[in-house]
């Protein structure tokens, strides 16, 4: 029997913790309850992984089902809030200022690129940026022996496709406003 990839699991747990912490901070700052629900989804996934490590697969499966249902239930609210944040940043962004590295921490970079090159080129750049970032993470995980190359390639391709779909559906609506 193979041992589970504890390095990957530990990394997943750390990421869940960071995302949960960031959601709580955002919830307090913006006074939006949806961030607490996002934190609940992250916590349930964290709990499902821990329970699976304790060989409680039925309970883990139940937690994953509950997490999926909660995720689907809050998705419209989360996407609407996400769109509102982009529209607000678009109104606050001065597109005449030069593009900086710090702009990539928010939507300002993509707003400036969209005003300069148009939506389709910005979409392509955004997708390439996502694939490159995810690819760098996956290459690092492969080099550390945490995941294999096939999983890394499949994940990079899937992330590229999903990022294009999400950005197009979500950002197009925000940029049209």
N, C-alpha and C positions, 0 to 999 in steps of 0.2 A: 504494500500500500504506500502511495506517495504522500510525502508531507505537503501540506498546503504551502503556497508561496507567501511565507510570513512577511517578507519584505514588502511585497505588493499590498498585502492586507494592512500592514502598519502604515504605509503611505496613504492608502485609502482612508484609514481612520484619522490620520492627521489632516488630510484635506477636508474631510467631513467636519472636523472640529473647527478648522479655520473658516469654512463657509458658514457654519452655524454661528460662530462668534461675529463674523462680519454682518450677518443678517440681523442679529440682536442689536448691534451698534446702529445699523441703518434704521431699524424699527424705532429705536429711542430717538434718533436724530430727526427723522422725518415724520414720526408719529403715525406710521402706517401699520395697521395690524397684519397685513398680508405678509410682512417680513417675519412675523412670529410663526405664521403657518409654514413658511418656507423653512424656518429653523426646525419646526416639528418634523417636516419631511426628512431633512438631513439627519436629525436625531434618530428617527425611526430606521433609516438606512444603516446608520452607525450601530444601532442596537441589533439589527438583523445580522450584520456581519459578526458581531461579538457572540450572539447566540449560536450562529452557525459554527463558530470556532469551538464552542462548547458542545458540539455534536447534538444540538437540539434542532434538527432540520425541519421538523414540522412547525415548530414555533417560529423559526426563521422564515419559512415559506409564508406563514400567516402574516408576519410583519411586513414582508415584501408586498403581499397582496394589499394590505391596509395602506402601505406607503403609496402604491400605485393608484389606488382609489383616491386618496387625499391629493396626490399630485394632479390627477385629472380634474378633480373638483376645483382646485385653486388656480389651474392654468389660465383660464380667461382673465381672472383678476390680476394675476401676476403679469401677463402679457400686456394688459391695458395700462398697468402702472409703469411698466417698462417703456411703453410707447410714450406715455406722458412725460417721463423723465427725458427722453430723447427730444421731444418737441420743446420742452423747456430749455434744454441745453442748446438747441438750435437757435432759439430766440436770443439767448444770452451770448452766443459765440460771435465774435468779430472775425469774419472770414478774411479780412484784409491783413490781419496780423500774420507774421510768419509761422509756419508749422514748427512745433517743438516736440521733443521727445515726451515731455510731460503731457502733451495733448493726447497721447495714446493711452493714458490712464483713464481718460473719459471719452465721451463721444466727440469731443471737439476736433480731434484729428480727422475723423471720418466725415464730419460736417464740412471741414475745410477742403478735404479732398473731393467731396461731392460737388462743392461749389466751383472748384477748379476744373475737374475732369469729367463731371457728370456722374449720374447714378450708377450706370453699368460698369464703368471703370473702377469706381469706388467699391462696388460690390466684388469685383474680381480681386482688387487689392486686399479687401477685408478677408475674403476667403483664403487667399494665399497667405496672409498674415496668420489666420487661424490654423491652417494646415502646417505652416512652418513652426509655429509655437508648439502645437500638439506633437508634431514630428520630432522636435528637439527633445521634448519630454520623453517621448517613446524611445528615441535613440539612446537617451541616458538610461532608461529602465532596461533596455536590451543590453547595453554595455555592462550594466551592473548584474545582469543575469536574472533580473526579476521577472521579465516576460520574454517570450521568444519572438523572433523576427516576423513570423507569420501573423501573430496577434497584433504586433506593432503596425504592420502594413494594413491589415484589415481595419484597425481602429483609425488610422490616419485617413484612409479612404472614406470610411463612414462619417468621420468628423467633418471632412471636407464637404460631403454631400449634405449633411444635416445643417452645417453652418450656412451654406448657400440658401437652403430652404428657409431657415429661421430668419436670416438677415433680410431676405427678399420679402417675406410675408410681413415681418415686423417693421423693418425700417422703411420700406416703401410707403406704408401707411403714415408713418411719422414724418417722412420727408415730403409727402404730398400736402401736409397741413400747413 
